[in-house]
Amino acid sequence: MVYKPKGVCSMEIHVDLDGDVIKNVQFVGGCSGNTQGVARLVQGMKATDAIARLEGIHCGPRPTSCPDQLAQALKQAIAQ
């Protein structure tokens, strides 16, 4: 699935799940090193566990962040 994040620098988040396990995540745009790191760290993790860890993270004064937007993407992916 492709998620269009809001309030962050990345323009898209591509999420592939295998059941409830995160198979692959790819960010388009954003801080490359940080988004690649987050994507690799959540690979193989249960989506619900990743959501619990990432949801609510802020980026400076912004009320959201790329990890928080990934949590939102995962919520949407598991709801489908």
Secondary structure, DSSP 8 states (H G I E B T S, - for coil): -EE--SSSS--EEEEEEETTEEEEEEEESS-HHHHHHHHHHHTTSBHHHHHHHHTT--BTTBS--HHHHHHHHHHHHHH-
